[in-house]
Amino acid sequence: MEFLYRWRRPLVAVLLVLVLTALLSYTAKLRGRVLTVAAAWSFVTAPATDALTVAGEWAGGAVSAVGHLAGLEAENRKLKQELALYNSMKQELAELAADNARLRSLLYLKRTLGTWKLEPAAVIARNPDQWFDTVTVNAGSTAGVRAGMPVLVPEGVVGRVTAVSPTTAQVMLLPDPASGVGALDVRSRVAGVVLGSDPVTGTLSFRLFTQHPDVLPGDTVVTSGFSQFFPPGLLIGRVTAVRPGPYGLTETATVVPAVDFNRLETVMIVLAHPSGGSAPPLITGAP
């Protein structure tokens, strides 16, 4: 006992060393097993983990693509709206330009016929079955319009007023078969009368008073002043063909009117003009 008591401290130290060594050895073995199990689990679960990783990346990409497509769709809608607005503005500008051109041409006509009293009027009604016969305009007796008054545009003669109400007037157009205007060939000074001829094409018939008149295709035809309604010198149209009349006693020329009767929108009604005066100069349209 005395021996143990004397060497107790070294013995305790040796015992502690042995216990620690045993514990370290056991811990190393346990850690190896844990690492082995962890490695096995990692090997087993690696495919699933990789699949989940790929799926997550694909889902993220899909969400990003959907978001990108939604952004493109919104941008596309915006561009379509802007394009529609642009087209609408372009159409409005075209209408304004057309209105401006018409007003400028009417102003030119008014300046050209400076001593004439003219009343502007807009075409407000047309009969589809009688498209080249008559139109209704928005100026009537209240504005001084009377039956028989000539109606013009800068390009030439439109027709004459045949009926009037306080606020509107009916205008017989030159192509109307019932229309008739005293006319003159500017080059040869041969006279005749221009009548409505073909209601489909809107061409006119220039019936000449002489048997062999000097009228050729391309000649300009104007009002002669022999009519009670129209002063002289107003442009009617141009000759396109000349043919013998009935029984070969006279000749008739086909005239294409200077006015486009399909596009009548605004006209000038001649309320008054110098008696016996010609239009100064021939009306050939605004510059």
C-alpha positions as CSV (number, residue, x, y, z in Angstrom):
1,M,0.0,0.0,0.0
2,E,2.9,2.3,0.8
3,F,4.2,1.6,-2.7
4,L,0.9,2.7,-4.3
5,Y,0.6,5.6,-2.0
6,R,4.1,6.7,-2.9
7,W,3.7,6.3,-6.7
8,R,0.1,7.4,-6.9
9,R,0.6,10.4,-9.0
10,P,2.7,8.8,-11.7
11,L,0.2,5.9,-11.7
12,V,-2.7,8.3,-12.1
13,A,-1.0,10.1,-14.9
14,V,-0.3,6.8,-16.7
15,L,-3.9,5.7,-16.2
16,L,-5.2,9.0,-17.7
17,V,-2.9,8.6,-20.7
18,L,-4.2,5.1,-21.3
19,V,-7.9,6.2,-21.0
20,L,-7.3,9.1,-23.4
21,T,-5.6,6.9,-25.9
22,A,-8.5,4.4,-25.7
23,L,-11.0,7.2,-26.2
24,L,-9.1,8.7,-29.2
25,S,-8.9,5.3,-30.8
26,Y,-12.6,4.7,-30.4
27,T,-13.5,8.2,-31.7
28,A,-11.4,7.6,-34.8
29,K,-13.1,4.4,-35.5
30,L,-16.6,6.0,-35.0
31,R,-15.6,8.9,-37.2
32,G,-14.6,6.5,-40.0
33,R,-17.9,4.8,-39.8
34,V,-19.8,8.1,-39.9
35,L,-17.8,9.3,-42.9
36,T,-18.4,6.0,-44.6
37,V,-22.2,6.3,-44.0
38,A,-22.2,9.9,-45.1
39,A,-20.3,9.0,-48.3
40,A,-22.8,6.2,-49.0
41,W,-25.8,8.5,-48.4
42,S,-24.2,11.1,-50.6
43,F,-23.7,8.5,-53.3
44,V,-27.3,7.3,-53.1
45,T,-28.8,10.8,-53.0
46,A,-26.5,12.4,-55.6
47,P,-28.6,11.7,-58.7
48,A,-31.8,13.0,-57.0
49,T,-29.8,16.1,-55.8
50,D,-28.5,16.7,-59.3
51,A,-32.0,16.2,-60.8
52,L,-33.5,18.6,-58.3
53,T,-30.7,21.1,-59.0
54,V,-31.3,20.8,-62.8
55,A,-35.1,21.0,-62.3
56,G,-34.6,24.1,-60.1
57,E,-32.4,25.7,-62.7
58,W,-35.0,24.8,-65.5
59,A,-37.9,26.1,-63.4
60,G,-36.0,29.3,-62.8
61,G,-35.2,29.6,-66.5
62,A,-38.9,28.9,-67.4
63,V,-40.1,31.6,-65.0
64,S,-37.6,34.0,-66.4
65,A,-38.7,33.1,-70.0
66,V,-42.4,33.6,-69.1
67,G,-41.5,36.9,-67.5
68,H,-39.6,37.9,-70.7
69,L,-42.5,36.8,-72.9
70,A,-44.9,38.8,-70.8
71,G,-42.7,41.8,-71.1
72,L,-42.5,41.3,-74.9
73,E,-46.3,41.0,-75.1
74,A,-46.8,44.2,-73.2
75,E,-44.2,45.9,-75.4
76,N,-46.0,44.6,-78.5
77,R,-49.3,45.9,-77.3
78,K,-47.8,49.2,-76.6
79,L,-46.2,49.3,-80.1
80,K,-49.5,48.4,-81.7
81,Q,-51.3,51.2,-79.8
82,E,-48.6,53.6,-80.9
83,L,-48.9,52.4,-84.5
84,A,-52.7,52.8,-84.4
85,L,-52.2,56.3,-83.0
86,Y,-49.7,57.2,-85.7
87,N,-51.9,55.9,-88.5
88,S,-54.8,57.9,-87.1
89,M,-52.7,61.1,-86.9
90,K,-51.4,60.4,-90.4
91,Q,-55.0,60.1,-91.7
92,E,-56.0,63.3,-89.9
93,L,-53.0,65.1,-91.4
94,A,-54.0,63.8,-94.9
95,E,-57.5,65.0,-94.4
96,L,-56.2,68.4,-93.2
97,A,-53.9,68.6,-96.2
98,A,-56.8,67.8,-98.6
99,D,-59.0,70.3,-96.9
100,N,-56.2,72.9,-97.1
101,A,-55.7,72.2,-100.8
102,R,-59.4,72.6,-101.5
103,L,-59.6,75.8,-99.6
104,R,-56.5,77.1,-101.4
105,S,-58.0,76.3,-104.8
106,L,-61.3,77.9,-103.9
107,L,-59.4,81.0,-102.7
108,Y,-57.5,81.0,-106.0
109,L,-60.8,80.8,-107.9
110,K,-62.2,83.7,-105.8
111,R,-59.2,85.8,-106.5
112,T,-59.2,85.0,-110.2
113,L,-62.8,86.0,-110.5
114,G,-62.3,89.0,-108.3
115,T,-65.3,91.1,-109.4
116,W,-67.6,88.1,-109.3
117,K,-69.8,87.4,-106.2
118,L,-69.3,83.8,-105.2
119,E,-70.9,81.7,-102.4
120,P,-69.0,78.6,-101.2
121,A,-71.1,75.5,-100.5
122,A,-70.4,71.9,-99.5
123,V,-71.9,68.9,-101.1
124,I,-74.1,67.3,-98.5
125,A,-76.1,64.7,-100.5
126,R,-76.0,62.6,-103.7
127,N,-78.3,60.0,-105.1
128,P,-76.4,56.8,-105.9
129,D,-78.8,56.0,-108.7
130,Q,-78.2,59.5,-110.3
131,W,-74.6,60.0,-109.3
132,F,-73.7,62.1,-112.3
133,D,-77.0,63.9,-112.4
134,T,-77.5,66.1,-109.3
135,V,-76.1,67.0,-105.9
136,T,-77.4,68.9,-102.9
137,V,-75.3,71.7,-101.4
138,N,-75.7,73.5,-98.1
139,A,-76.4,77.0,-99.4
140,G,-79.9,78.2,-100.3
141,S,-82.0,81.3,-100.7
142,T,-81.0,82.7,-97.3
143,A,-77.4,83.0,-98.8
144,G,-78.8,84.6,-102.0
145,V,-78.8,81.4,-104.1
146,R,-81.4,81.4,-106.9
147,A,-82.3,78.8,-109.6
148,G,-80.2,79.0,-112.8
149,M,-77.0,80.2,-111.1
150,P,-73.8,78.6,-112.4
151,V,-71.8,76.4,-110.1
152,L,-68.0,76.1,-110.4
153,V,-64.9,74.6,-108.9
154,P,-61.3,75.7,-109.7
155,E,-61.1,73.0,-112.4
156,G,-64.1,74.3,-114.3
157,V,-67.9,74.1,-114.7
158,V,-69.9,71.9,-112.4
159,G,-73.4,72.7,-113.5
160,R,-76.2,75.0,-112.4
161,V,-78.7,75.4,-109.6
162,T,-82.2,74.0,-110.4
163,A,-84.0,74.1,-107.1
164,V,-83.6,76.1,-103.9
165,S,-84.7,75.9,-100.3
166,P,-83.8,78.4,-97.5
167,T,-80.7,76.4,-96.5
168,T,-80.0,74.1,-99.5
169,A,-79.9,74.0,-103.2
170,Q,-80.0,71.3,-105.9
171,V,-77.4,71.4,-108.6
172,M,-77.8,69.8,-112.0
173,L,-74.4,68.5,-113.1
174,L,-73.0,68.7,-116.6
175,P,-73.2,65.0,-117.3
176,D,-76.9,65.0,-116.6
177,P,-78.7,64.2,-119.9
178,A,-81.1,67.1,-119.2
179,S,-78.1,69.5,-119.0
180,G,-77.1,71.8,-121.8
181,V,-74.4,74.5,-122.0
182,G,-73.5,76.8,-124.9
183,A,-69.9,75.9,-125.7
184,L,-66.9,77.0,-127.9
185,D,-63.8,75.4,-129.2
186,V,-61.0,77.6,-128.1
187,R,-58.7,76.9,-131.0
188,S,-61.1,77.1,-133.9
189,R,-63.8,79.3,-132.3
190,V,-66.4,76.8,-133.5
191,A,-69.6,77.0,-131.4
192,G,-72.1,74.3,-130.3
193,V,-73.8,73.0,-127.3
194,V,-72.5,70.6,-124.7
195,L,-75.0,68.0,-123.4
196,G,-74.8,65.3,-120.8
197,S,-74.1,62.1,-122.7
198,D,-73.0,59.0,-120.7
199,P,-74.2,58.7,-117.1
200,V,-71.8,55.8,-116.4
201,T,-68.5,57.4,-117.6
202,G,-69.6,61.0,-117.1
203,T,-68.5,62.1,-120.6
204,L,-70.1,64.9,-122.5
205,S,-71.4,65.4,-126.0
206,F,-70.4,68.5,-127.9
207,R,-72.9,69.0,-130.7
208,L,-71.6,71.3,-133.4
209,F,-73.7,73.7,-135.5
210,T,-71.8,73.3,-138.8
211,Q,-71.5,70.3,-141.1
212,H,-67.6,70.2,-141.2
213,P,-66.4,72.0,-138.2
214,D,-62.7,72.4,-137.4
215,V,-62.7,70.5,-134.1
216,L,-59.9,68.1,-133.2
217,P,-59.1,65.7,-130.3
218,G,-57.2,67.6,-127.7
219,D,-59.0,70.9,-128.3
220,T,-60.2,72.9,-125.2
221,V,-63.9,73.6,-124.8
222,V,-65.2,76.5,-122.8
223,T,-68.6,78.1,-122.2
224,S,-69.5,80.4,-125.1
225,G,-71.6,82.9,-123.3
226,F,-74.6,82.2,-125.6
227,S,-76.4,80.4,-122.7
228,Q,-78.6,82.4,-120.4
229,F,-77.0,80.8,-117.4
230,F,-73.2,80.7,-118.0
231,P,-70.9,83.6,-118.7
232,P,-68.2,83.0,-121.4
233,G,-64.7,81.5,-120.9
234,L,-65.4,78.9,-118.2
235,L,-63.6,75.6,-118.8
236,I,-65.8,72.6,-119.7
237,G,-63.3,70.0,-120.8
238,R,-61.2,68.6,-123.7
239,V,-62.2,66.9,-126.9
240,T,-61.3,63.2,-127.1
241,A,-63.0,62.2,-130.4
242,V,-65.1,63.6,-133.3
243,R,-67.7,61.6,-135.2
244,P,-70.5,62.4,-137.7
245,G,-73.9,63.2,-136.3
246,P,-77.2,61.8,-137.3
247,Y,-77.8,61.8,-141.1
248,G,-74.3,63.1,-141.6
249,L,-75.4,66.7,-141.5
250,T,-73.4,67.7,-138.5
251,E,-70.6,66.4,-136.3
252,T,-70.5,65.6,-132.6
253,A,-67.4,65.6,-130.4
254,T,-66.9,63.6,-127.2
255,V,-65.7,65.8,-124.4
256,V,-64.1,64.6,-121.1
257,P,-65.1,67.1,-118.5
258,A,-62.3,69.0,-116.6
259,V,-64.1,68.4,-113.3
260,D,-63.9,65.1,-111.5
261,F,-67.6,64.6,-110.6
262,N,-66.7,61.6,-108.5
263,R,-64.9,63.8,-106.0
264,L,-67.1,66.9,-105.6
265,E,-66.9,68.2,-102.0
266,T,-66.9,72.0,-102.1
267,V,-68.2,74.2,-104.9
268,M,-68.7,77.9,-105.6
269,I,-72.1,79.3,-106.7
270,V,-71.9,82.4,-108.9
271,L,-74.3,84.8,-107.3
272,A,-73.4,87.6,-109.7
273,H,-70.9,88.3,-112.4
274,P,-70.1,91.2,-114.8
275,S,-72.6,91.2,-117.7
276,G,-71.0,90.0,-120.9
277,G,-67.6,89.6,-119.2
278,S,-65.4,86.5,-119.7
279,A,-63.7,84.7,-116.9
280,P,-60.2,86.3,-116.5
281,P,-58.5,84.0,-117.5
282,L,-59.7,80.5,-118.4
283,I,-60.3,78.5,-115.3
284,T,-57.7,75.7,-115.3
285,G,-57.3,74.9,-111.6
286,A,-55.3,76.3,-108.8
287,P,-51.5,76.4,-108.9
